[in-house]
Amino acid sequence: APLLAEVARRAPPEWEFLLAGQVFQPANVRELREVPRFRWLGDLPYDRLPAFLAHVDVGVIPYRPEKAARMHPLKFYEYLAAGLPLVTT
């Protein structure tokens, strides 16, 4: 979360960060909640996902590297299926 907050602070003013899905460790995202460019959308039903991703420029999977090695995130395939460039740890 601190890395995403710093990226948002340094990004061009026209950039907006939309976060969808569950937050599993709320304490780790406290800093993000204070950055005005972040919008929390919560869980999105799968039938709304294609319409949502059609308005996204870049997919981000911001898992900590030590956790990412143990995970196989569905987001990876969703972003690639939508034709999005992907940024991940």
Beta strands, then each sheet from edge to edge (+ up, - down):
strand 1: 17-20
strand 2: 38-42
strand 3: 59-61
strand 4: 86-88
sheet 1: 1+ 2+
sheet 2: 3+ 4+
end
